[in-house]
Amino acid sequence: MKYLIFLSVLFGAYSVAPAFSHGGGTDSNGCHTNHKTGQYHCH
């Protein structure tokens, strides 16, 4: 049973997708406008 839990945790850790940040300042709400698309989004 411990072996199954260990494998679940191990494979679960590798199933998370990496997140990449990008440059650009944010306002007081943690948001900013993408000047290429004109979209306003928050982080």
Rosetta blueprint (number, residue, H / E / L):
1 M L
2 K H
3 Y H
4 L H
5 I H
6 F H
7 L H
8 S H
9 V H
10 L H
11 F H
12 G H
13 A H
14 Y H
15 S L
16 V L
17 A L
18 P L
19 A L
20 F L
21 S L
22 H L
23 G L
24 G L
25 G L
26 T L
27 D L
28 S L
29 N L
30 G L
31 C E
32 H E
33 T E
34 N L
35 H L
36 K L
37 T L
38 G L
39 Q L
40 Y E
41 H E
42 C E
43 H L
